[in-house]
């Protein structure tokens, strides 16, 4: 087995391992943002009367209090995503360099790993996507959407005279129905951080000459088309370190990259 073949196999395993990490991160983000349920339960308990319902005359004031709930969703979401991106950058840099060392030796290991990780975190947090938003904007949009749905549910339940217990169950249903948005956000941003970290380490390496993009699990058109592109005459799907369009071929993308190494190290 050549060094190239050995490294390819290692990076495929790293990709599989990252998929498992990202699944855990999705569950973590859902759990963290779900903490708002307790905030809402406390809020409803404060507004409830002796019979367990909330009087209609208190509706507008209650809805105004949801501004704080929205801020908490943003706060929990921002903290969760920041932790996920930081963890992904460090995880990816560590495993890629371990793989390079195993396949090629110490010459493949990049220097200044901590600096690379900071660059990845800053890139993912600050980049503008096609929707014109940065990561914090997307968390805020998620928070606003959930706040609006919660307000609609509470307005209906109060007008119907439902109990606080029923309201809490209906709020929980809103959160459960929106978990796909959180999962999509973590998949998109976590995998962007993963591919960006792979590229930033490639740029810092003395042995890596290119990145080969492999389509994601669902083989969506965005990553399949990119993986079939021969941009430099180096073969389909081979890009140069620094080609940032491989970081996020499309939302929810699970594509991954392997390295093309200099012929001296084959």
Secondary structure, 3 states (H helix, E strand, C coil): CCHHHHHHHHHHHHHHHHHHHHHHHHHHHHHHHCCHHHHHHHHHHHHCCCCCECCHHHHHHHHHHHHHHHHHHHHHHHHHHHHHHHHHHHHHHHHHHHHHHHHCCHHHCCCCHHHHHHHHHHHHHHCCCCCCCCHHHHHHHHHHHHHHHHHHHHHHHHHHCCEHHHHHHHHHHHHHHCHHHHHHHHHHHHHHHHHHHHHHHHHHCCCEEEEEEECCCCCCHHHHHHHCCCCCCCCCCEECCCCHHHCCCCCCCCCEEEEEECHHHC
